[in-house]
């Protein structure tokens, strides 16, 4: 009985590895871009909320000081 040795061509292995690493890189780039977009949207929303609430808090501060009996 002769044993058959299955050999894959080097080109096939190289292409397979390249495709896997390329798809992994594309997934990583997509993940980092999505994360960056989410973070930038969060910071915009946070700034917008601060812009909306800051005048309200400033106008209420004398009233809050009165309620809390702060000097």
PDB file with SEQRES, HELIX, SHEET and CRYST1 records, atoms N, CA, C and O in Angstrom:
SEQRES   1 A   71  UNK UNK UNK UNK UNK UNK UNK UNK UNK UNK UNK UNK UNK          
SEQRES   2 A   71  UNK UNK UNK UNK UNK UNK UNK UNK UNK UNK UNK UNK UNK          
SEQRES   3 A   71  UNK UNK UNK UNK UNK UNK UNK UNK UNK UNK UNK UNK UNK          
SEQRES   4 A   71  UNK UNK UNK UNK UNK UNK UNK UNK UNK UNK UNK UNK UNK          
SEQRES   5 A   71  UNK UNK UNK UNK UNK UNK UNK UNK UNK UNK UNK UNK UNK          
SEQRES   6 A   71  UNK UNK UNK UNK UNK UNK                                      
HELIX    1 AA1 UNK A   10  UNK A   68  1                                  59    
CRYST1    1.000    1.000    1.000  90.00  90.00  90.00 P 1           1          
ATOM      1  N   UNK A   1       0.835  -1.180   0.000  1.00  0.00           N  
ATOM      2  CA  UNK A   1       0.000   0.000   0.000  1.00  0.00           C  
ATOM      3  C   UNK A   1       0.876   1.238   0.000  1.00  0.00           C  
ATOM      4  O   UNK A   1       1.829   1.378   0.767  1.00  0.00           O  
ATOM      5  N   UNK A   2       0.524   2.064  -0.843  1.00  0.00           N  
ATOM      6  CA  UNK A   2       1.283   3.316  -0.882  1.00  0.00           C  
ATOM      7  C   UNK A   2       0.476   4.402  -0.183  1.00  0.00           C  
ATOM      8  O   UNK A   2      -0.744   4.492  -0.319  1.00  0.00           O  
ATOM      9  N   UNK A   3       1.184   5.198   0.548  1.00  0.00           N  
ATOM     10  CA  UNK A   3       0.514   6.290   1.254  1.00  0.00           C  
ATOM     11  C   UNK A   3       0.446   7.504   0.340  1.00  0.00           C  
ATOM     12  O   UNK A   3       1.419   7.880  -0.314  1.00  0.00           O  
ATOM     13  N   UNK A   4      -0.701   8.083   0.323  1.00  0.00           N  
ATOM     14  CA  UNK A   4      -0.841   9.311  -0.457  1.00  0.00           C  
ATOM     15  C   UNK A   4      -0.592  10.490   0.463  1.00  0.00           C  
ATOM     16  O   UNK A   4      -1.154  10.584   1.554  1.00  0.00           O  
ATOM     17  N   UNK A   5       0.222  11.344   0.020  1.00  0.00           N  
ATOM     18  CA  UNK A   5       0.508  12.549   0.789  1.00  0.00           C  
ATOM     19  C   UNK A   5      -0.187  13.696   0.079  1.00  0.00           C  
ATOM     20  O   UNK A   5       0.080  13.985  -1.088  1.00  0.00           O  
ATOM     21  N   UNK A   6      -1.078  14.338   0.805  1.00  0.00           N  
ATOM     22  CA  UNK A   6      -1.780  15.474   0.211  1.00  0.00           C  
ATOM     23  C   UNK A   6      -0.945  16.721   0.428  1.00  0.00           C  
ATOM     24  O   UNK A   6      -0.737  17.170   1.555  1.00  0.00           O  
ATOM     25  N   UNK A   7      -0.487  17.249  -0.646  1.00  0.00           N  
ATOM     26  CA  UNK A   7       0.312  18.468  -0.553  1.00  0.00           C  
ATOM     27  C   UNK A   7      -0.465  19.602  -1.199  1.00  0.00           C  
ATOM     28  O   UNK A   7      -0.999  19.473  -2.301  1.00  0.00           O  
ATOM     29  N   UNK A   8      -0.510  20.693  -0.494  1.00  0.00           N  
ATOM     30  CA  UNK A   8      -1.164  21.871  -1.038  1.00  0.00           C  
ATOM     31  C   UNK A   8      -0.105  22.738  -1.698  1.00  0.00           C  
ATOM     32  O   UNK A   8       0.997  22.887  -1.171  1.00  0.00           O  
ATOM     33  N   UNK A   9      -0.427  23.295  -2.817  1.00  0.00           N  
ATOM     34  CA  UNK A   9       0.547  24.192  -3.440  1.00  0.00           C  
ATOM     35  C   UNK A   9       0.802  25.401  -2.538  1.00  0.00           C  
ATOM     36  O   UNK A   9      -0.102  25.879  -1.853  1.00  0.00           O  
ATOM     37  N   UNK A  10       2.020  25.878  -2.548  1.00  0.00           N  
ATOM     38  CA  UNK A  10       2.397  27.013  -1.714  1.00  0.00           C  
ATOM     39  C   UNK A  10       1.565  28.245  -2.068  1.00  0.00           C  
ATOM     40  O   UNK A  10       1.203  29.029  -1.191  1.00  0.00           O  
ATOM     41  N   UNK A  11       1.266  28.410  -3.351  1.00  0.00           N  
ATOM     42  CA  UNK A  11       0.459  29.550  -3.792  1.00  0.00           C  
ATOM     43  C   UNK A  11      -0.911  29.526  -3.127  1.00  0.00           C  
ATOM     44  O   UNK A  11      -1.416  30.563  -2.697  1.00  0.00           O  
ATOM     45  N   UNK A  12      -1.508  28.353  -3.044  1.00  0.00           N  
ATOM     46  CA  UNK A  12      -2.833  28.214  -2.436  1.00  0.00           C  
ATOM     47  C   UNK A  12      -2.798  28.607  -0.964  1.00  0.00           C  
ATOM     48  O   UNK A  12      -3.694  29.304  -0.486  1.00  0.00           O  
ATOM     49  N   UNK A  13      -1.778  28.169  -0.250  1.00  0.00           N  
ATOM     50  CA  UNK A  13      -1.660  28.508   1.169  1.00  0.00           C  
ATOM     51  C   UNK A  13      -1.429  30.001   1.341  1.00  0.00           C  
ATOM     52  O   UNK A  13      -2.004  30.624   2.233  1.00  0.00           O  
ATOM     53  N   UNK A  14      -0.591  30.574   0.488  1.00  0.00           N  
ATOM     54  CA  UNK A  14      -0.292  32.006   0.568  1.00  0.00           C  
ATOM     55  C   UNK A  14      -1.537  32.837   0.298  1.00  0.00           C  
ATOM     56  O   UNK A  14      -1.809  33.804   1.011  1.00  0.00           O  
ATOM     57  N   UNK A  15      -2.295  32.464  -0.729  1.00  0.00           N  
ATOM     58  CA  UNK A  15      -3.518  33.199  -1.063  1.00  0.00           C  
ATOM     59  C   UNK A  15      -4.530  33.068   0.062  1.00  0.00           C  
ATOM     60  O   UNK A  15      -5.184  34.044   0.431  1.00  0.00           O  
ATOM     61  N   UNK A  16      -4.662  31.866   0.608  1.00  0.00           N  
ATOM     62  CA  UNK A  16      -5.602  31.660   1.704  1.00  0.00           C  
ATOM     63  C   UNK A  16      -5.227  32.515   2.910  1.00  0.00           C  
ATOM     64  O   UNK A  16      -6.092  33.157   3.506  1.00  0.00           O  
ATOM     65  N   UNK A  17      -3.951  32.530   3.272  1.00  0.00           N  
ATOM     66  CA  UNK A  17      -3.490  33.336   4.398  1.00  0.00           C  
ATOM     67  C   UNK A  17      -3.703  34.820   4.128  1.00  0.00           C  
ATOM     68  O   UNK A  17      -4.106  35.570   5.017  1.00  0.00           O  
ATOM     69  N   UNK A  18      -3.429  35.238   2.894  1.00  0.00           N  
ATOM     70  CA  UNK A  18      -3.602  36.647   2.536  1.00  0.00           C  
ATOM     71  C   UNK A  18      -5.071  37.047   2.637  1.00  0.00           C  
ATOM     72  O   UNK A  18      -5.392  38.123   3.142  1.00  0.00           O  
ATOM     73  N   UNK A  19      -5.958  36.184   2.158  1.00  0.00           N  
ATOM     74  CA  UNK A  19      -7.384  36.496   2.225  1.00  0.00           C  
ATOM     75  C   UNK A  19      -7.858  36.572   3.669  1.00  0.00           C  
ATOM     76  O   UNK A  19      -8.642  37.454   4.020  1.00  0.00           O  
ATOM     77  N   UNK A  20      -7.388  35.652   4.510  1.00  0.00           N  
ATOM     78  CA  UNK A  20      -7.797  35.673   5.913  1.00  0.00           C  
ATOM     79  C   UNK A  20      -7.277  36.923   6.613  1.00  0.00           C  
ATOM     80  O   UNK A  20      -8.007  37.562   7.371  1.00  0.00           O  
ATOM     81  N   UNK A  21      -6.025  37.272   6.363  1.00  0.00           N  
ATOM     82  CA  UNK A  21      -5.474  38.457   7.025  1.00  0.00           C  
ATOM     83  C   UNK A  21      -6.119  39.722   6.492  1.00  0.00           C  
ATOM     84  O   UNK A  21      -6.330  40.674   7.243  1.00  0.00           O  
ATOM     85  N   UNK A  22      -6.437  39.743   5.193  1.00  0.00           N  
ATOM     86  CA  UNK A  22      -7.088  40.920   4.621  1.00  0.00           C  
ATOM     87  C   UNK A  22      -8.485  41.090   5.194  1.00  0.00           C  
ATOM     88  O   UNK A  22      -8.883  42.202   5.541  1.00  0.00           O  
ATOM     89  N   UNK A  23      -9.238  39.993   5.295  1.00  0.00           N  
ATOM     90  CA  UNK A  23     -10.588  40.112   5.848  1.00  0.00           C  
ATOM     91  C   UNK A  23     -10.525  40.497   7.321  1.00  0.00           C  
ATOM     92  O   UNK A  23     -11.357  41.269   7.798  1.00  0.00           O  
ATOM     93  N   UNK A  24      -9.539  39.962   8.043  1.00  0.00           N  
ATOM     94  CA  UNK A  24      -9.368  40.365   9.442  1.00  0.00           C  
ATOM     95  C   UNK A  24      -9.042  41.839   9.559  1.00  0.00           C  
ATOM     96  O   UNK A  24      -9.551  42.526  10.445  1.00  0.00           O  
ATOM     97  N   UNK A  25      -8.193  42.326   8.666  1.00  0.00           N  
ATOM     98  CA  UNK A  25      -7.839  43.746   8.674  1.00  0.00           C  
ATOM     99  C   UNK A  25      -9.052  44.603   8.349  1.00  0.00           C  
ATOM    100  O   UNK A  25      -9.258  45.652   8.959  1.00  0.00           O  
ATOM    101  N   UNK A  26      -9.861  44.153   7.380  1.00  0.00           N  
ATOM    102  CA  UNK A  26     -11.058  44.915   7.022  1.00  0.00           C  
ATOM    103  C   UNK A  26     -12.041  44.952   8.188  1.00  0.00           C  
ATOM    104  O   UNK A  26     -12.654  45.985   8.456  1.00  0.00           O  
ATOM    105  N   UNK A  27     -12.190  43.829   8.878  1.00  0.00           N  
ATOM    106  CA  UNK A  27     -13.085  43.797  10.042  1.00  0.00           C  
ATOM    107  C   UNK A  27     -12.560  44.732  11.119  1.00  0.00           C  
ATOM    108  O   UNK A  27     -13.332  45.471  11.729  1.00  0.00           O  
ATOM    109  N   UNK A  28     -11.239  44.704  11.361  1.00  0.00           N  
ATOM    110  CA  UNK A  28     -10.644  45.566  12.384  1.00  0.00           C  
ATOM    111  C   UNK A  28     -10.834  47.034  12.026  1.00  0.00           C  
ATOM    112  O   UNK A  28     -11.179  47.847  12.884  1.00  0.00           O  
ATOM    113  N   UNK A  29     -10.607  47.376  10.757  1.00  0.00           N  
ATOM    114  CA  UNK A  29     -10.799  48.769  10.332  1.00  0.00           C  
ATOM    115  C   UNK A  29     -12.251  49.188  10.495  1.00  0.00           C  
ATOM    116  O   UNK A  29     -12.539  50.289  10.964  1.00  0.00           O  
ATOM    117  N   UNK A  30     -13.161  48.305  10.104  1.00  0.00           N  
ATOM    118  CA  UNK A  30     -14.577  48.620  10.260  1.00  0.00           C  
ATOM    119  C   UNK A  30     -14.943  48.816  11.713  1.00  0.00           C  
ATOM    120  O   UNK A  30     -15.707  49.721  12.048  1.00  0.00           O  
ATOM    121  N   UNK A  31     -14.403  47.974  12.583  1.00  0.00           N  
ATOM    122  CA  UNK A  31     -14.686  48.088  14.011  1.00  0.00           C  
ATOM    123  C   UNK A  31     -14.155  49.406  14.566  1.00  0.00           C  
ATOM    124  O   UNK A  31     -14.846  50.093  15.319  1.00  0.00           O  
ATOM    125  N   UNK A  32     -12.929  49.754  14.194  1.00  0.00           N  
ATOM    126  CA  UNK A  32     -12.351  50.989  14.729  1.00  0.00           C  
ATOM    127  C   UNK A  32     -13.071  52.206  14.180  1.00  0.00           C  
ATOM    128  O   UNK A  32     -13.241  53.194  14.895  1.00  0.00           O  
ATOM    129  N   UNK A  33     -13.501  52.156  12.918  1.00  0.00           N  
ATOM    130  CA  UNK A  33     -14.236  53.290  12.361  1.00  0.00           C  
ATOM    131  C   UNK A  33     -15.589  53.438  13.041  1.00  0.00           C  
ATOM    132  O   UNK A  33     -16.005  54.550  13.365  1.00  0.00           O  
ATOM    133  N   UNK A  34     -16.273  52.328  13.256  1.00  0.00           N  
ATOM    134  CA  UNK A  34     -17.573  52.387  13.931  1.00  0.00           C  
ATOM    135  C   UNK A  34     -17.392  52.907  15.350  1.00  0.00           C  
ATOM    136  O   UNK A  34     -18.180  53.729  15.818  1.00  0.00           O  
ATOM    137  N   UNK A  35     -16.362  52.432  16.032  1.00  0.00           N  
ATOM    138  CA  UNK A  35     -16.101  52.890  17.393  1.00  0.00           C  
ATOM    139  C   UNK A  35     -15.811  54.378  17.401  1.00  0.00           C  
ATOM    140  O   UNK A  35     -16.300  55.108  18.263  1.00  0.00           O  
ATOM    141  N   UNK A  36     -15.017  54.827  16.441  1.00  0.00           N  
ATOM    142  CA  UNK A  36     -14.676  56.250  16.364  1.00  0.00           C  
ATOM    143  C   UNK A  36     -15.924  57.087  16.097  1.00  0.00           C  
ATOM    144  O   UNK A  36     -16.105  58.148  16.694  1.00  0.00           O  
ATOM    145  N   UNK A  37     -16.779  56.608  15.203  1.00  0.00           N  
ATOM    146  CA  UNK A  37     -18.009  57.341  14.896  1.00  0.00           C  
ATOM    147  C   UNK A  37     -18.901  57.397  16.133  1.00  0.00           C  
ATOM    148  O   UNK A  37     -19.466  58.446  16.442  1.00  0.00           O  
ATOM    149  N   UNK A  38     -19.030  56.276  16.842  1.00  0.00           N  
ATOM    150  CA  UNK A  38     -19.873  56.263  18.039  1.00  0.00           C  
ATOM    151  C   UNK A  38     -19.323  57.200  19.100  1.00  0.00           C  
ATOM    152  O   UNK A  38     -20.085  57.913  19.752  1.00  0.00           O  
ATOM    153  N   UNK A  39     -18.009  57.205  19.279  1.00  0.00           N  
ATOM    154  CA  UNK A  39     -17.412  58.083  20.278  1.00  0.00           C  
ATOM    155  C   UNK A  39     -17.593  59.542  19.905  1.00  0.00           C  
ATOM    156  O   UNK A  39     -17.876  60.373  20.769  1.00  0.00           O  
ATOM    157  N   UNK A  40     -17.433  59.866  18.621  1.00  0.00           N  
ATOM    158  CA  UNK A  40     -17.589  61.261  18.232  1.00  0.00           C  
ATOM    159  C   UNK A  40     -19.046  61.696  18.368  1.00  0.00           C  
ATOM    160  O   UNK A  40     -19.316  62.834  18.751  1.00  0.00           O  
ATOM    161  N   UNK A  41     -19.987  60.804  18.059  1.00  0.00           N  
ATOM    162  CA  UNK A  41     -21.396  61.151  18.236  1.00  0.00           C  
ATOM    163  C   UNK A  41     -21.719  61.345  19.711  1.00  0.00           C  
ATOM    164  O   UNK A  41     -22.468  62.251  20.074  1.00  0.00           O  
ATOM    165  N   UNK A  42     -21.150  60.491  20.560  1.00  0.00           N  
ATOM    166  CA  UNK A  42     -21.386  60.610  21.992  1.00  0.00           C  
ATOM    167  C   UNK A  42     -20.854  61.936  22.515  1.00  0.00           C  
ATOM    168  O   UNK A  42     -21.514  62.604  23.312  1.00  0.00           O  
ATOM    169  N   UNK A  43     -19.669  62.316  22.072  1.00  0.00           N  
ATOM    170  CA  UNK A  43     -19.103  63.569  22.570  1.00  0.00           C  
ATOM    171  C   UNK A  43     -19.912  64.758  22.065  1.00  0.00           C  
ATOM    172  O   UNK A  43     -20.066  65.748  22.780  1.00  0.00           O  
ATOM    173  N   UNK A  44     -20.430  64.673  20.843  1.00  0.00           N  
ATOM    174  CA  UNK A  44     -21.281  65.762  20.335  1.00  0.00           C  
ATOM    175  C   UNK A  44     -22.564  65.859  21.148  1.00  0.00           C  
ATOM    176  O   UNK A  44     -22.996  66.951  21.519  1.00  0.00           O  
ATOM    177  N   UNK A  45     -23.169  64.704  21.421  1.00  0.00           N  
ATOM    178  CA  UNK A  45     -24.407  64.707  22.200  1.00  0.00           C  
ATOM    179  C   UNK A  45     -24.147  65.229  23.603  1.00  0.00           C  
ATOM    180  O   UNK A  45     -24.963  65.958  24.167  1.00  0.00           O  
ATOM    181  N   UNK A  46     -23.016  64.852  24.156  1.00  0.00           N  
ATOM    182  CA  UNK A  46     -22.680  65.291  25.504  1.00  0.00           C  
ATOM    183  C   UNK A  46     -22.478  66.806  25.532  1.00  0.00           C  
ATOM    184  O   UNK A  46     -22.952  67.487  26.441  1.00  0.00           O  
ATOM    185  N   UNK A  47     -21.763  67.328  24.519  1.00  0.00           N  
ATOM    186  CA  UNK A  47     -21.561  68.779  24.453  1.00  0.00           C  
ATOM    187  C   UNK A  47     -22.891  69.499  24.274  1.00  0.00           C  
ATOM    188  O   UNK A  47     -23.134  70.539  24.885  1.00  0.00           O  
ATOM    189  N   UNK A  48     -23.748  68.932  23.428  1.00  0.00           N  
ATOM    190  CA  UNK A  48     -25.046  69.555  23.178  1.00  0.00           C  
ATOM    191  C   UNK A  48     -25.879  69.575  24.460  1.00  0.00           C  
ATOM    192  O   UNK A  48     -26.535  70.570  24.767  1.00  0.00           O  
ATOM    193  N   UNK A  49     -25.846  68.480  25.197  1.00  0.00           N  
ATOM    194  CA  UNK A  49     -26.593  68.425  26.457  1.00  0.00           C  
ATOM    195  C   UNK A  49     -26.041  69.441  27.448  1.00  0.00           C  
ATOM    196  O   UNK A  49     -26.805  70.092  28.161  1.00  0.00           O  
ATOM    197  N   UNK A  50     -24.720  69.580  27.495  1.00  0.00           N  
ATOM    198  CA  UNK A  50     -24.123  70.572  28.404  1.00  0.00           C  
ATOM    199  C   UNK A  50     -24.523  71.984  28.004  1.00  0.00           C  
ATOM    200  O   UNK A  50     -24.782  72.831  28.858  1.00  0.00           O  
ATOM    201  N   UNK A  51     -24.571  72.231  26.697  1.00  0.00           N  
ATOM    202  CA  UNK A  51     -24.972  73.561  26.241  1.00  0.00           C  
ATOM    203  C   UNK A  51     -26.421  73.848  26.608  1.00  0.00           C  
ATOM    204  O   UNK A  51     -26.781  74.990  26.893  1.00  0.00           O  
ATOM    205  N   UNK A  52     -27.245  72.815  26.600  1.00  0.00           N  
ATOM    206  CA  UNK A  52     -28.647  73.022  26.952  1.00  0.00           C  
ATOM    207  C   UNK A  52     -28.843  73.189  28.457  1.00  0.00           C  
ATOM    208  O   UNK A  52     -29.634  74.028  28.886  1.00  0.00           O  
ATOM    209  N   UNK A  53     -28.134  72.402  29.259  1.00  0.00           N  
ATOM    210  CA  UNK A  53     -28.356  72.395  30.696  1.00  0.00           C  
ATOM    211  C   UNK A  53     -27.555  73.436  31.455  1.00  0.00           C  
ATOM    212  O   UNK A  53     -27.936  73.822  32.561  1.00  0.00           O  
ATOM    213  N   UNK A  54     -26.457  73.896  30.886  1.00  0.00           N  
ATOM    214  CA  UNK A  54     -25.614  74.851  31.617  1.00  0.00           C  
ATOM    215  C   UNK A  54     -26.363  76.131  31.978  1.00  0.00           C  
ATOM    216  O   UNK A  54     -26.306  76.545  33.135  1.00  0.00           O  
ATOM    217  N   UNK A  55     -27.065  76.779  31.041  1.00  0.00           N  
ATOM    218  CA  UNK A  55     -27.801  77.996  31.435  1.00  0.00           C  
ATOM    219  C   UNK A  55     -28.885  77.721  32.477  1.00  0.00           C  
ATOM    220  O   UNK A  55     -29.120  78.534  33.371  1.00  0.00           O  
ATOM    221  N   UNK A  56     -29.534  76.578  32.350  1.00  0.00           N  
ATOM    222  CA  UNK A  56     -30.583  76.234  33.309  1.00  0.00           C  
ATOM    223  C   UNK A  56     -30.001  76.051  34.703  1.00  0.00           C  
ATOM    224  O   UNK A  56     -30.554  76.545  35.685  1.00  0.00           O  
ATOM    225  N   UNK A  57     -28.888  75.342  34.784  1.00  0.00           N  
ATOM    226  CA  UNK A  57     -28.254  75.133  36.087  1.00  0.00           C  
ATOM    227  C   UNK A  57     -27.738  76.439  36.672  1.00  0.00           C  
ATOM    228  O   UNK A  57     -27.822  76.667  37.879  1.00  0.00           O  
ATOM    229  N   UNK A  58     -27.203  77.293  35.807  1.00  0.00           N  
ATOM    230  CA  UNK A  58     -26.704  78.580  36.301  1.00  0.00           C  
ATOM    231  C   UNK A  58     -27.844  79.453  36.817  1.00  0.00           C  
ATOM    232  O   UNK A  58     -27.696  80.158  37.815  1.00  0.00           O  
ATOM    233  N   UNK A  59     -28.970  79.397  36.136  1.00  0.00           N  
ATOM    234  CA  UNK A  59     -30.093  80.213  36.591  1.00  0.00           C  
ATOM    235  C   UNK A  59     -30.719  79.638  37.866  1.00  0.00           C  
ATOM    236  O   UNK A  59     -31.299  80.381  38.657  1.00  0.00           O  
ATOM    237  N   UNK A  60     -30.608  78.338  38.067  1.00  0.00           N  
ATOM    238  CA  UNK A  60     -31.167  77.718  39.265  1.00  0.00           C  
ATOM    239  C   UNK A  60     -30.211  77.744  40.454  1.00  0.00           C  
ATOM    240  O   UNK A  60     -30.618  77.445  41.577  1.00  0.00           O  
ATOM    241  N   UNK A  61     -28.952  78.094  40.225  1.00  0.00           N  
ATOM    242  CA  UNK A  61     -27.978  77.998  41.311  1.00  0.00           C  
ATOM    243  C   UNK A  61     -28.336  78.856  42.526  1.00  0.00           C  
ATOM    244  O   UNK A  61     -28.140  78.379  43.644  1.00  0.00           O  
ATOM    245  N   UNK A  62     -28.851  80.098  42.393  1.00  0.00           N  
ATOM    246  CA  UNK A  62     -29.254  80.818  43.611  1.00  0.00           C  
ATOM    247  C   UNK A  62     -30.386  80.105  44.356  1.00  0.00           C  
ATOM    248  O   UNK A  62     -30.404  80.065  45.586  1.00  0.00           O  
ATOM    249  N   UNK A  63     -31.318  79.551  43.600  1.00  0.00           N  
ATOM    250  CA  UNK A  63     -32.423  78.833  44.206  1.00  0.00           C  
ATOM    251  C   UNK A  63     -31.924  77.579  44.920  1.00  0.00           C  
ATOM    252  O   UNK A  63     -32.372  77.272  46.025  1.00  0.00           O  
ATOM    253  N   UNK A  64     -30.999  76.858  44.292  1.00  0.00           N  
ATOM    254  CA  UNK A  64     -30.437  75.658  44.916  1.00  0.00           C  
ATOM    255  C   UNK A  64     -29.649  76.018  46.169  1.00  0.00           C  
ATOM    256  O   UNK A  64     -29.705  75.305  47.171  1.00  0.00           O  
ATOM    257  N   UNK A  65     -28.911  77.135  46.110  1.00  0.00           N  
ATOM    258  CA  UNK A  65     -28.174  77.561  47.306  1.00  0.00           C  
ATOM    259  C   UNK A  65     -29.135  77.888  48.441  1.00  0.00           C  
ATOM    260  O   UNK A  65     -28.864  77.582  49.602  1.00  0.00           O  
ATOM    261  N   UNK A  66     -30.251  78.507  48.102  1.00  0.00           N  
ATOM    262  CA  UNK A  66     -31.263  78.839  49.102  1.00  0.00           C  
ATOM    263  C   UNK A  66     -31.844  77.565  49.720  1.00  0.00           C  
ATOM    264  O   UNK A  66     -32.028  77.479  50.934  1.00  0.00           O  
ATOM    265  N   UNK A  67     -32.133  76.563  48.850  1.00  0.00           N  
ATOM    266  CA  UNK A  67     -32.693  75.311  49.352  1.00  0.00           C  
ATOM    267  C   UNK A  67     -31.702  74.552  50.227  1.00  0.00           C  
ATOM    268  O   UNK A  67     -32.087  73.948  51.229  1.00  0.00           O  
ATOM    269  N   UNK A  68     -30.440  74.582  49.853  1.00  0.00           N  
ATOM    270  CA  UNK A  68     -29.423  73.833  50.594  1.00  0.00           C  
ATOM    271  C   UNK A  68     -28.771  74.658  51.693  1.00  0.00           C  
ATOM    272  O   UNK A  68     -27.926  74.145  52.427  1.00  0.00           O  
ATOM    273  N   UNK A  69     -29.143  75.916  51.822  1.00  0.00           N  
ATOM    274  CA  UNK A  69     -28.609  76.854  52.808  1.00  0.00           C  
ATOM    275  C   UNK A  69     -27.098  76.995  52.679  1.00  0.00           C  
ATOM    276  O   UNK A  69     -26.367  76.949  53.669  1.00  0.00           O  
ATOM    277  N   UNK A  70     -26.654  77.165  51.465  1.00  0.00           N  
ATOM    278  CA  UNK A  70     -25.227  77.355  51.227  1.00  0.00           C  
ATOM    279  C   UNK A  70     -24.921  78.846  51.176  1.00  0.00           C  
ATOM    280  O   UNK A  70     -25.750  79.619  50.696  1.00  0.00           O  
ATOM    281  N   UNK A  71     -23.752  79.274  51.659  1.00  0.00           N  
ATOM    282  CA  UNK A  71     -23.409  80.715  51.628  1.00  0.00           C  
ATOM    283  C   UNK A  71     -23.134  81.212  50.228  1.00  0.00           C  
ATOM    284  O   UNK A  71     -22.834  82.391  50.039  1.00  0.00           O  
TER     285      UNK A  71                                                      
END                                                                             
